[in-house]
Amino acid sequence: MAPRTELEEQLVRIWQSVLNHHQIGIQDNFFEVGGHSLRATTLMAKIIRS
């Protein structure tokens, strides 16, 4: 499912950069599309900085 708000768009872009995966939707599970604990840490750091 495509992002519906500006915040969702920002989060999808961050997920895409962390996971190096360009087909992310708002209902995707981070761990099912290639995430793991170290990438989750990177994800949180990027979210906090944005």
mmCIF entry with sequence, helices, sheets and N, C-alpha, C, O atoms, coordinates in Angstrom:
data_MODEL
# 
_entry.id   MODEL 
# 
_entity.id                         1 
_entity.type                       polymer 
_entity.pdbx_number_of_molecules   1 
# 
_entity_poly.entity_id                      1 
_entity_poly.type                           'polypeptide(L)' 
_entity_poly.nstd_linkage                   no 
_entity_poly.nstd_monomer                   no 
_entity_poly.pdbx_seq_one_letter_code       MAPRTELEEQLVRIWQSVLNHHQIGIQDNFFEVGGHSLRATTLMAKIIRS 
_entity_poly.pdbx_seq_one_letter_code_can   MAPRTELEEQLVRIWQSVLNHHQIGIQDNFFEVGGHSLRATTLMAKIIRS 
_entity_poly.pdbx_strand_id                 A 
# 
loop_
_entity_poly_seq.entity_id 
_entity_poly_seq.num 
_entity_poly_seq.mon_id 
_entity_poly_seq.hetero 
1 1  MET n 
1 2  ALA n 
1 3  PRO n 
1 4  ARG n 
1 5  THR n 
1 6  GLU n 
1 7  LEU n 
1 8  GLU n 
1 9  GLU n 
1 10 GLN n 
1 11 LEU n 
1 12 VAL n 
1 13 ARG n 
1 14 ILE n 
1 15 TRP n 
1 16 GLN n 
1 17 SER n 
1 18 VAL n 
1 19 LEU n 
1 20 ASN n 
1 21 HIS n 
1 22 HIS n 
1 23 GLN n 
1 24 ILE n 
1 25 GLY n 
1 26 ILE n 
1 27 GLN n 
1 28 ASP n 
1 29 ASN n 
1 30 PHE n 
1 31 PHE n 
1 32 GLU n 
1 33 VAL n 
1 34 GLY n 
1 35 GLY n 
1 36 HIS n 
1 37 SER n 
1 38 LEU n 
1 39 ARG n 
1 40 ALA n 
1 41 THR n 
1 42 THR n 
1 43 LEU n 
1 44 MET n 
1 45 ALA n 
1 46 LYS n 
1 47 ILE n 
1 48 ILE n 
1 49 ARG n 
1 50 SER n 
# 
_struct_asym.id          A 
_struct_asym.entity_id   1 
# 
loop_
_struct_conf.conf_type_id 
_struct_conf.id 
_struct_conf.pdbx_PDB_helix_id 
_struct_conf.beg_label_comp_id 
_struct_conf.beg_label_asym_id 
_struct_conf.beg_label_seq_id 
_struct_conf.pdbx_beg_PDB_ins_code 
_struct_conf.end_label_comp_id 
_struct_conf.end_label_asym_id 
_struct_conf.end_label_seq_id 
_struct_conf.pdbx_end_PDB_ins_code 
_struct_conf.beg_auth_comp_id 
_struct_conf.beg_auth_asym_id 
_struct_conf.beg_auth_seq_id 
_struct_conf.end_auth_comp_id 
_struct_conf.end_auth_asym_id 
_struct_conf.end_auth_seq_id 
_struct_conf.pdbx_PDB_helix_class 
_struct_conf.details 
_struct_conf.pdbx_PDB_helix_length 
HELX_P HELX_P1 AA1 GLU A 6  ? LEU A 19 ? GLU A 6  LEU A 19 1 ? 14 
HELX_P HELX_P2 AA2 SER A 37 ? ARG A 49 ? SER A 37 ARG A 49 1 ? 13 
# 
_struct_conf_type.id          HELX_P 
_struct_conf_type.criteria    ? 
_struct_conf_type.reference   ? 
# 
loop_
_atom_site.group_PDB 
_atom_site.id 
_atom_site.type_symbol 
_atom_site.label_atom_id 
_atom_site.label_alt_id 
_atom_site.label_comp_id 
_atom_site.label_asym_id 
_atom_site.label_entity_id 
_atom_site.label_seq_id 
_atom_site.pdbx_PDB_ins_code 
_atom_site.Cartn_x 
_atom_site.Cartn_y 
_atom_site.Cartn_z 
_atom_site.occupancy 
_atom_site.B_iso_or_equiv 
_atom_site.pdbx_formal_charge 
_atom_site.auth_seq_id 
_atom_site.auth_comp_id 
_atom_site.auth_asym_id 
_atom_site.auth_atom_id 
_atom_site.pdbx_PDB_model_num 
ATOM 1   N N  . MET A 1 1  ? 0.851  -1.177 0.000  1.00 0.00 ? 1  MET A N  1 
ATOM 2   C CA . MET A 1 1  ? 0.000  0.000  0.000  1.00 0.00 ? 1  MET A CA 1 
ATOM 3   C C  . MET A 1 1  ? 0.900  1.244  0.000  1.00 0.00 ? 1  MET A C  1 
ATOM 4   O O  . MET A 1 1  ? 1.875  1.321  0.747  1.00 0.00 ? 1  MET A O  1 
ATOM 5   N N  . ALA A 1 2  ? 0.561  2.180  -0.826 1.00 0.00 ? 2  ALA A N  1 
ATOM 6   C CA . ALA A 1 2  ? 1.347  3.408  -0.966 1.00 0.00 ? 2  ALA A CA 1 
ATOM 7   C C  . ALA A 1 2  ? 1.133  4.335  0.234  1.00 0.00 ? 2  ALA A C  1 
ATOM 8   O O  . ALA A 1 2  ? 0.085  4.289  0.878  1.00 0.00 ? 2  ALA A O  1 
ATOM 9   N N  . PRO A 1 3  ? 2.128  5.175  0.532  1.00 0.00 ? 3  PRO A N  1 
ATOM 10  C CA . PRO A 1 3  ? 1.988  6.148  1.618  1.00 0.00 ? 3  PRO A CA 1 
ATOM 11  C C  . PRO A 1 3  ? 0.838  7.112  1.344  1.00 0.00 ? 3  PRO A C  1 
ATOM 12  O O  . PRO A 1 3  ? 0.590  7.500  0.202  1.00 0.00 ? 3  PRO A O  1 
ATOM 13  N N  . ARG A 1 4  ? 0.141  7.489  2.418  1.00 0.00 ? 4  ARG A N  1 
ATOM 14  C CA . ARG A 1 4  ? -1.005 8.389  2.276  1.00 0.00 ? 4  ARG A CA 1 
ATOM 15  C C  . ARG A 1 4  ? -0.725 9.787  2.768  1.00 0.00 ? 4  ARG A C  1 
ATOM 16  O O  . ARG A 1 4  ? -1.406 10.732 2.371  1.00 0.00 ? 4  ARG A O  1 
ATOM 17  N N  . THR A 1 5  ? 0.266  9.935  3.625  1.00 0.00 ? 5  THR A N  1 
ATOM 18  C CA . THR A 1 5  ? 0.573  11.242 4.204  1.00 0.00 ? 5  THR A CA 1 
ATOM 19  C C  . THR A 1 5  ? 2.049  11.558 3.987  1.00 0.00 ? 5  THR A C  1 
ATOM 20  O O  . THR A 1 5  ? 2.829  10.694 3.586  1.00 0.00 ? 5  THR A O  1 
ATOM 21  N N  . GLU A 1 6  ? 2.419  12.797 4.256  1.00 0.00 ? 6  GLU A N  1 
ATOM 22  C CA . GLU A 1 6  ? 3.821  13.208 4.121  1.00 0.00 ? 6  GLU A CA 1 
ATOM 23  C C  . GLU A 1 6  ? 4.701  12.441 5.109  1.00 0.00 ? 6  GLU A C  1 
ATOM 24  O O  . GLU A 1 6  ? 5.820  12.059 4.767  1.00 0.00 ? 6  GLU A O  1 
ATOM 25  N N  . LEU A 1 7  ? 4.216  12.213 6.315  1.00 0.00 ? 7  LEU A N  1 
ATOM 26  C CA . LEU A 1 7  ? 4.982  11.455 7.304  1.00 0.00 ? 7  LEU A CA 1 
ATOM 27  C C  . LEU A 1 7  ? 5.223  10.024 6.827  1.00 0.00 ? 7  LEU A C  1 
ATOM 28  O O  . LEU A 1 7  ? 6.339  9.516  6.934  1.00 0.00 ? 7  LEU A O  1 
ATOM 29  N N  . GLU A 1 8  ? 4.196  9.378  6.308  1.00 0.00 ? 8  GLU A N  1 
ATOM 30  C CA . GLU A 1 8  ? 4.362  8.029  5.775  1.00 0.00 ? 8  GLU A CA 1 
ATOM 31  C C  . GLU A 1 8  ? 5.356  8.013  4.621  1.00 0.00 ? 8  GLU A C  1 
ATOM 32  O O  . GLU A 1 8  ? 6.143  7.074  4.499  1.00 0.00 ? 8  GLU A O  1 
ATOM 33  N N  . GLU A 1 9  ? 5.333  9.037  3.772  1.00 0.00 ? 9  GLU A N  1 
ATOM 34  C CA . GLU A 1 9  ? 6.288  9.127  2.662  1.00 0.00 ? 9  GLU A CA 1 
ATOM 35  C C  . GLU A 1 9  ? 7.719  9.236  3.179  1.00 0.00 ? 9  GLU A C  1 
ATOM 36  O O  . GLU A 1 9  ? 8.624  8.598  2.640  1.00 0.00 ? 9  GLU A O  1 
ATOM 37  N N  . GLN A 1 10 ? 7.929  10.039 4.218  1.00 0.00 ? 10 GLN A N  1 
ATOM 38  C CA . GLN A 1 10 ? 9.261  10.183 4.810  1.00 0.00 ? 10 GLN A CA 1 
ATOM 39  C C  . GLN A 1 10 ? 9.739  8.851  5.388  1.00 0.00 ? 10 GLN A C  1 
ATOM 40  O O  . GLN A 1 10 ? 10.888 8.459  5.185  1.00 0.00 ? 10 GLN A O  1 
ATOM 41  N N  . LEU A 1 11 ? 8.865  8.168  6.100  1.00 0.00 ? 11 LEU A N  1 
ATOM 42  C CA . LEU A 1 11 ? 9.239  6.897  6.703  1.00 0.00 ? 11 LEU A CA 1 
ATOM 43  C C  . LEU A 1 11 ? 9.547  5.840  5.646  1.00 0.00 ? 11 LEU A C  1 
ATOM 44  O O  . LEU A 1 11 ? 10.481 5.055  5.808  1.00 0.00 ? 11 LEU A O  1 
ATOM 45  N N  . VAL A 1 12 ? 8.773  5.816  4.572  1.00 0.00 ? 12 VAL A N  1 
ATOM 46  C CA . VAL A 1 12 ? 9.037  4.858  3.490  1.00 0.00 ? 12 VAL A CA 1 
ATOM 47  C C  . VAL A 1 12 ? 10.399 5.136  2.867  1.00 0.00 ? 12 VAL A C  1 
ATOM 48  O O  . VAL A 1 12 ? 11.147 4.201  2.584  1.00 0.00 ? 12 VAL A O  1 
ATOM 49  N N  . ARG A 1 13 ? 10.731 6.401  2.649  1.00 0.00 ? 13 ARG A N  1 
ATOM 50  C CA . ARG A 1 13 ? 12.038 6.744  2.075  1.00 0.00 ? 13 ARG A CA 1 
ATOM 51  C C  . ARG A 1 13 ? 13.172 6.286  2.996  1.00 0.00 ? 13 ARG A C  1 
ATOM 52  O O  . ARG A 1 13 ? 14.197 5.793  2.525  1.00 0.00 ? 13 ARG A O  1 
ATOM 53  N N  . ILE A 1 14 ? 12.985 6.451  4.310  1.00 0.00 ? 14 ILE A N  1 
ATOM 54  C CA . ILE A 1 14 ? 14.011 6.009  5.256  1.00 0.00 ? 14 ILE A CA 1 
ATOM 55  C C  . ILE A 1 14 ? 14.144 4.492  5.211  1.00 0.00 ? 14 ILE A C  1 
ATOM 56  O O  . ILE A 1 14 ? 15.257 3.968  5.158  1.00 0.00 ? 14 ILE A O  1 
ATOM 57  N N  . TRP A 1 15 ? 13.020 3.783  5.231  1.00 0.00 ? 15 TRP A N  1 
ATOM 58  C CA . TRP A 1 15 ? 13.054 2.314  5.135  1.00 0.00 ? 15 TRP A CA 1 
ATOM 59  C C  . TRP A 1 15 ? 13.781 1.892  3.866  1.00 0.00 ? 15 TRP A C  1 
ATOM 60  O O  . TRP A 1 15 ? 14.624 0.996  3.900  1.00 0.00 ? 15 TRP A O  1 
ATOM 61  N N  . GLN A 1 16 ? 13.458 2.537  2.741  1.00 0.00 ? 16 GLN A N  1 
ATOM 62  C CA . GLN A 1 16 ? 14.086 2.188  1.471  1.00 0.00 ? 16 GLN A CA 1 
ATOM 63  C C  . GLN A 1 16 ? 15.595 2.357  1.540  1.00 0.00 ? 16 GLN A C  1 
ATOM 64  O O  . GLN A 1 16 ? 16.335 1.515  1.029  1.00 0.00 ? 16 GLN A O  1 
ATOM 65  N N  . SER A 1 17 ? 16.059 3.424  2.160  1.00 0.00 ? 17 SER A N  1 
ATOM 66  C CA . SER A 1 17 ? 17.503 3.654  2.238  1.00 0.00 ? 17 SER A CA 1 
ATOM 67  C C  . SER A 1 17 ? 18.180 2.656  3.167  1.00 0.00 ? 17 SER A C  1 
ATOM 68  O O  . SER A 1 17 ? 19.284 2.195  2.876  1.00 0.00 ? 17 SER A O  1 
ATOM 69  N N  . VAL A 1 18 ? 17.539 2.315  4.278  1.00 0.00 ? 18 VAL A N  1 
ATOM 70  C CA . VAL A 1 18 ? 18.132 1.373  5.233  1.00 0.00 ? 18 VAL A CA 1 
ATOM 71  C C  . VAL A 1 18 ? 18.147 -0.045 4.671  1.00 0.00 ? 18 VAL A C  1 
ATOM 72  O O  . VAL A 1 18 ? 19.116 -0.783 4.848  1.00 0.00 ? 18 VAL A O  1 
ATOM 73  N N  . LEU A 1 19 ? 17.071 -0.413 3.996  1.00 0.00 ? 19 LEU A N  1 
ATOM 74  C CA . LEU A 1 19 ? 16.943 -1.786 3.494  1.00 0.00 ? 19 LEU A CA 1 
ATOM 75  C C  . LEU A 1 19 ? 17.468 -1.970 2.076  1.00 0.00 ? 19 LEU A C  1 
ATOM 76  O O  . LEU A 1 19 ? 17.574 -3.095 1.588  1.00 0.00 ? 19 LEU A O  1 
ATOM 77  N N  . ASN A 1 20 ? 17.800 -0.851 1.410  1.00 0.00 ? 20 ASN A N  1 
ATOM 78  C CA . ASN A 1 20 ? 18.214 -0.899 0.008  1.00 0.00 ? 20 ASN A CA 1 
ATOM 79  C C  . ASN A 1 20 ? 17.194 -1.692 -0.811 1.00 0.00 ? 20 ASN A C  1 
ATOM 80  O O  . ASN A 1 20 ? 17.534 -2.577 -1.596 1.00 0.00 ? 20 ASN A O  1 
ATOM 81  N N  . HIS A 1 21 ? 15.956 -1.340 -0.595 1.00 0.00 ? 21 HIS A N  1 
ATOM 82  C CA . HIS A 1 21 ? 14.821 -2.039 -1.219 1.00 0.00 ? 21 HIS A CA 1 
ATOM 83  C C  . HIS A 1 21 ? 13.819 -0.963 -1.627 1.00 0.00 ? 21 HIS A C  1 
ATOM 84  O O  . HIS A 1 21 ? 13.361 -0.201 -0.775 1.00 0.00 ? 21 HIS A O  1 
ATOM 85  N N  . HIS A 1 22 ? 13.472 -0.886 -2.893 1.00 0.00 ? 22 HIS A N  1 
ATOM 86  C CA . HIS A 1 22 ? 12.683 0.238  -3.390 1.00 0.00 ? 22 HIS A CA 1 
ATOM 87  C C  . HIS A 1 22 ? 11.190 -0.028 -3.474 1.00 0.00 ? 22 HIS A C  1 
ATOM 88  O O  . HIS A 1 22 ? 10.442 0.860  -3.885 1.00 0.00 ? 22 HIS A O  1 
ATOM 89  N N  . GLN A 1 23 ? 10.732 -1.201 -3.105 1.00 0.00 ? 23 GLN A N  1 
ATOM 90  C CA . GLN A 1 23 ? 9.311  -1.519 -3.179 1.00 0.00 ? 23 GLN A CA 1 
ATOM 91  C C  . GLN A 1 23 ? 8.756  -1.701 -1.765 1.00 0.00 ? 23 GLN A C  1 
ATOM 92  O O  . GLN A 1 23 ? 8.331  -2.796 -1.396 1.00 0.00 ? 23 GLN A O  1 
ATOM 93  N N  . ILE A 1 24 ? 8.761  -0.633 -0.984 1.00 0.00 ? 24 ILE A N  1 
ATOM 94  C CA . ILE A 1 24 ? 8.268  -0.668 0.386  1.00 0.00 ? 24 ILE A CA 1 
ATOM 95  C C  . ILE A 1 24 ? 6.891  -0.033 0.431  1.00 0.00 ? 24 ILE A C  1 
ATOM 96  O O  . ILE A 1 24 ? 6.662  1.022  -0.160 1.00 0.00 ? 24 ILE A O  1 
ATOM 97  N N  . GLY A 1 25 ? 5.979  -0.680 1.131  1.00 0.00 ? 25 GLY A N  1 
ATOM 98  C CA . GLY A 1 25 ? 4.641  -0.139 1.346  1.00 0.00 ? 25 GLY A CA 1 
ATOM 99  C C  . GLY A 1 25 ? 4.408  0.080  2.825  1.00 0.00 ? 25 GLY A C  1 
ATOM 100 O O  . GLY A 1 25 ? 5.176  -0.407 3.655  1.00 0.00 ? 25 GLY A O  1 
ATOM 101 N N  . ILE A 1 26 ? 3.363  0.804  3.161  1.00 0.00 ? 26 ILE A N  1 
ATOM 102 C CA . ILE A 1 26 ? 3.142  1.157  4.564  1.00 0.00 ? 26 ILE A CA 1 
ATOM 103 C C  . ILE A 1 26 ? 2.690  -0.026 5.412  1.00 0.00 ? 26 ILE A C  1 
ATOM 104 O O  . ILE A 1 26 ? 2.717  0.058  6.640  1.00 0.00 ? 26 ILE A O  1 
ATOM 105 N N  . GLN A 1 27 ? 2.283  -1.110 4.797  1.00 0.00 ? 27 GLN A N  1 
ATOM 106 C CA . GLN A 1 27 ? 1.868  -2.277 5.572  1.00 0.00 ? 27 GLN A CA 1 
ATOM 107 C C  . GLN A 1 27 ? 2.927  -3.382 5.591  1.00 0.00 ? 27 GLN A C  1 
ATOM 108 O O  . GLN A 1 27 ? 2.684  -4.462 6.128  1.00 0.00 ? 27 GLN A O  1 
ATOM 109 N N  . ASP A 1 28 ? 4.096  -3.117 5.009  1.00 0.00 ? 28 ASP A N  1 
ATOM 110 C CA . ASP A 1 28 ? 5.167  -4.106 5.005  1.00 0.00 ? 28 ASP A CA 1 
ATOM 111 C C  . ASP A 1 28 ? 5.739  -4.277 6.409  1.00 0.00 ? 28 ASP A C  1 
ATOM 112 O O  . ASP A 1 28 ? 5.759  -3.340 7.208  1.00 0.00 ? 28 ASP A O  1 
ATOM 113 N N  . ASN A 1 29 ? 6.197  -5.480 6.687  1.00 0.00 ? 29 ASN A N  1 
ATOM 114 C CA . ASN A 1 29 ? 6.850  -5.798 7.945  1.00 0.00 ? 29 ASN A CA 1 
ATOM 115 C C  . ASN A 1 29 ? 8.354  -5.620 7.752  1.00 0.00 ? 29 ASN A C  1 
ATOM 116 O O  . ASN A 1 29 ? 8.946  -6.228 6.861  1.00 0.00 ? 29 ASN A O  1 
ATOM 117 N N  . PHE A 1 30 ? 8.959  -4.798 8.574  1.00 0.00 ? 30 PHE A N  1 
ATOM 118 C CA . PHE A 1 30 ? 10.386 -4.470 8.459  1.00 0.00 ? 30 PHE A CA 1 
ATOM 119 C C  . PHE A 1 30 ? 11.249 -5.721 8.395  1.00 0.00 ? 30 PHE A C  1 
ATOM 120 O O  . PHE A 1 30 ? 12.156 -5.805 7.568  1.00 0.00 ? 30 PHE A O  1 
ATOM 121 N N  . PHE A 1 31 ? 10.980 -6.684 9.252  1.00 0.00 ? 31 PHE A N  1 
ATOM 122 C CA . PHE A 1 31 ? 11.811 -7.881 9.317  1.00 0.00 ? 31 PHE A CA 1 
ATOM 123 C C  . PHE A 1 31 ? 11.542 -8.843 8.164  1.00 0.00 ? 31 PHE A C  1 
ATOM 124 O O  . PHE A 1 31 ? 12.427 -9.610 7.782  1.00 0.00 ? 31 PHE A O  1 
ATOM 125 N N  . GLU A 1 32 ? 10.355 -8.813 7.616  1.00 0.00 ? 32 GLU A N  1 
ATOM 126 C CA . GLU A 1 32 ? 10.032 -9.689 6.488  1.00 0.00 ? 32 GLU A CA 1 
ATOM 127 C C  . GLU A 1 32 ? 10.606 -9.185 5.166  1.00 0.00 ? 32 GLU A C  1 
ATOM 128 O O  . GLU A 1 32 ? 10.734 -9.958 4.217  1.00 0.00 ? 32 GLU A O  1 
ATOM 129 N N  . VAL A 1 33 ? 10.947 -7.916 5.092  1.00 0.00 ? 33 VAL A N  1 
ATOM 130 C CA . VAL A 1 33 ? 11.515 -7.377 3.849  1.00 0.00 ? 33 VAL A CA 1 
ATOM 131 C C  . VAL A 1 33 ? 13.019 -7.163 3.945  1.00 0.00 ? 33 VAL A C  1 
ATOM 132 O O  . VAL A 1 33 ? 13.589 -6.396 3.169  1.00 0.00 ? 33 VAL A O  1 
ATOM 133 N N  . GLY A 1 34 ? 13.661 -7.836 4.890  1.00 0.00 ? 34 GLY A N  1 
ATOM 134 C CA . GLY A 1 34 ? 15.116 -7.805 4.959  1.00 0.00 ? 34 GLY A CA 1 
ATOM 135 C C  . GLY A 1 34 ? 15.719 -7.116 6.165  1.00 0.00 ? 34 GLY A C  1 
ATOM 136 O O  . GLY A 1 34 ? 16.942 -7.041 6.279  1.00 0.00 ? 34 GLY A O  1 
ATOM 137 N N  . GLY A 1 35 ? 14.903 -6.615 7.057  1.00 0.00 ? 35 GLY A N  1 
ATOM 138 C CA . GLY A 1 35 ? 15.426 -5.947 8.248  1.00 0.00 ? 35 GLY A CA 1 
ATOM 139 C C  . GLY A 1 35 ? 15.926 -6.939 9.279  1.00 0.00 ? 35 GLY A C  1 
ATOM 140 O O  . GLY A 1 35 ? 15.510 -8.098 9.303  1.00 0.00 ? 35 GLY A O  1 
ATOM 141 N N  . HIS A 1 36 ? 16.828 -6.465 10.132 1.00 0.00 ? 36 HIS A N  1 
ATOM 142 C CA . HIS A 1 36 ? 17.304 -7.235 11.278 1.00 0.00 ? 36 HIS A CA 1 
ATOM 143 C C  . HIS A 1 36 ? 17.688 -6.224 12.355 1.00 0.00 ? 36 HIS A C  1 
ATOM 144 O O  . HIS A 1 36 ? 17.548 -5.017 12.154 1.00 0.00 ? 36 HIS A O  1 
ATOM 145 N N  . SER A 1 37 ? 18.168 -6.709 13.486 1.00 0.00 ? 37 SER A N  1 
ATOM 146 C CA . SER A 1 37 ? 18.386 -5.835 14.641 1.00 0.00 ? 37 SER A CA 1 
ATOM 147 C C  . SER A 1 37 ? 19.352 -4.686 14.363 1.00 0.00 ? 37 SER A C  1 
ATOM 148 O O  . SER A 1 37 ? 19.124 -3.571 14.832 1.00 0.00 ? 37 SER A O  1 
ATOM 149 N N  . LEU A 1 38 ? 20.412 -4.928 13.619 1.00 0.00 ? 38 LEU A N  1 
ATOM 150 C CA . LEU A 1 38 ? 21.360 -3.845 13.327 1.00 0.00 ? 38 LEU A CA 1 
ATOM 151 C C  . LEU A 1 38 ? 20.746 -2.805 12.395 1.00 0.00 ? 38 LEU A C  1 
ATOM 152 O O  . LEU A 1 38 ? 20.965 -1.605 12.560 1.00 0.00 ? 38 LEU A O  1 
ATOM 153 N N  . ARG A 1 39 ? 19.988 -3.269 11.429 1.00 0.00 ? 39 ARG A N  1 
ATOM 154 C CA . ARG A 1 39 ? 19.309 -2.322 10.535 1.00 0.00 ? 39 ARG A CA 1 
ATOM 155 C C  . ARG A 1 39 ? 18.216 -1.569 11.287 1.00 0.00 ? 39 ARG A C  1 
ATOM 156 O O  . ARG A 1 39 ? 17.947 -0.409 10.976 1.00 0.00 ? 39 ARG A O  1 
ATOM 157 N N  . ALA A 1 40 ? 17.589 -2.198 12.256 1.00 0.00 ? 40 ALA A N  1 
ATOM 158 C CA . ALA A 1 40 ? 16.573 -1.513 13.067 1.00 0.00 ? 40 ALA A CA 1 
ATOM 159 C C  . ALA A 1 40 ? 17.205 -0.367 13.854 1.00 0.00 ? 40 ALA A C  1 
ATOM 160 O O  . ALA A 1 40 ? 16.597 0.691  14.013 1.00 0.00 ? 40 ALA A O  1 
ATOM 161 N N  . THR A 1 41 ? 18.417 -0.578 14.340 1.00 0.00 ? 41 THR A N  1 
ATOM 162 C CA . THR A 1 41 ? 19.139 0.478  15.048 1.00 0.00 ? 41 THR A CA 1 
ATOM 163 C C  . THR A 1 41 ? 19.441 1.635  14.102 1.00 0.00 ? 41 THR A C  1 
ATOM 164 O O  . THR A 1 41 ? 19.273 2.800  14.464 1.00 0.00 ? 41 THR A O  1 
ATOM 165 N N  . THR A 1 42 ? 19.885 1.317  12.898 1.00 0.00 ? 42 THR A N  1 
ATOM 166 C CA . THR A 1 42 ? 20.148 2.343  11.886 1.00 0.00 ? 42 THR A CA 1 
ATOM 167 C C  . THR A 1 42 ? 18.865 3.076  11.534 1.00 0.00 ? 42 THR A C  1 
ATOM 168 O O  . THR A 1 42 ? 18.861 4.300  11.400 1.00 0.00 ? 42 THR A O  1 
ATOM 169 N N  . LEU A 1 43 ? 17.783 2.336  11.385 1.00 0.00 ? 43 LEU A N  1 
ATOM 170 C CA . LEU A 1 43 ? 16.480 2.927  11.070 1.00 0.00 ? 43 LEU A CA 1 
ATOM 171 C C  . LEU A 1 43 ? 16.079 3.939  12.133 1.00 0.00 ? 43 LEU A C  1 
ATOM 172 O O  . LEU A 1 43 ? 15.688 5.061  11.810 1.00 0.00 ? 43 LEU A O  1 
ATOM 173 N N  . MET A 1 44 ? 16.174 3.548  13.394 1.00 0.00 ? 44 MET A N  1 
ATOM 174 C CA . MET A 1 44 ? 15.787 4.448  14.482 1.00 0.00 ? 44 MET A CA 1 
ATOM 175 C C  . MET A 1 44 ? 16.652 5.702  14.503 1.00 0.00 ? 44 MET A C  1 
ATOM 176 O O  . MET A 1 44 ? 16.143 6.798  14.735 1.00 0.00 ? 44 MET A O  1 
ATOM 177 N N  . ALA A 1 45 ? 17.946 5.555  14.264 1.00 0.00 ? 45 ALA A N  1 
ATOM 178 C CA . ALA A 1 45 ? 18.829 6.716  14.247 1.00 0.00 ? 45 ALA A CA 1 
ATOM 179 C C  . ALA A 1 45 ? 18.438 7.683  13.131 1.00 0.00 ? 45 ALA A C  1 
ATOM 180 O O  . ALA A 1 45 ? 18.445 8.897  13.330 1.00 0.00 ? 45 ALA A O  1 
ATOM 181 N N  . LYS A 1 46 ? 18.100 7.150  11.964 1.00 0.00 ? 46 LYS A N  1 
ATOM 182 C CA . LYS A 1 46 ? 17.697 8.023  10.846 1.00 0.00 ? 46 LYS A CA 1 
ATOM 183 C C  . LYS A 1 46 ? 16.358 8.688  11.117 1.00 0.00 ? 46 LYS A C  1 
ATOM 184 O O  . LYS A 1 46 ? 16.155 9.843  10.742 1.00 0.00 ? 46 LYS A O  1 
ATOM 185 N N  . ILE A 1 47 ? 15.446 7.980  11.760 1.00 0.00 ? 47 ILE A N  1 
ATOM 186 C CA . ILE A 1 47 ? 14.146 8.579  12.093 1.00 0.00 ? 47 ILE A CA 1 
ATOM 187 C C  . ILE A 1 47 ? 14.324 9.706  13.086 1.00 0.00 ? 47 ILE A C  1 
ATOM 188 O O  . ILE A 1 47 ? 13.709 10.762 12.946 1.00 0.00 ? 47 ILE A O  1 
ATOM 189 N N  . ILE A 1 48 ? 15.161 9.492  14.086 1.00 0.00 ? 48 ILE A N  1 
ATOM 190 C CA . ILE A 1 48 ? 15.406 10.520 15.101 1.00 0.00 ? 48 ILE A CA 1 
ATOM 191 C C  . ILE A 1 48 ? 16.038 11.764 14.480 1.00 0.00 ? 48 ILE A C  1 
ATOM 192 O O  . ILE A 1 48 ? 15.699 12.884 14.863 1.00 0.00 ? 48 ILE A O  1 
ATOM 193 N N  . ARG A 1 49 ? 16.955 11.581 13.523 1.00 0.00 ? 49 ARG A N  1 
ATOM 194 C CA . ARG A 1 49 ? 17.632 12.710 12.873 1.00 0.00 ? 49 ARG A CA 1 
ATOM 195 C C  . ARG A 1 49 ? 16.750 13.469 11.903 1.00 0.00 ? 49 ARG A C  1 
ATOM 196 O O  . ARG A 1 49 ? 17.049 14.613 11.563 1.00 0.00 ? 49 ARG A O  1 
ATOM 197 N N  . SER A 1 50 ? 15.662 12.847 11.448 1.00 0.00 ? 50 SER A N  1 
ATOM 198 C CA . SER A 1 50 ? 14.848 13.527 10.426 1.00 0.00 ? 50 SER A CA 1 
ATOM 199 C C  . SER A 1 50 ? 13.786 14.406 11.048 1.00 0.00 ? 50 SER A C  1 
ATOM 200 O O  . SER A 1 50 ? 13.017 15.046 10.331 1.00 0.00 ? 50 SER A O  1 
# 
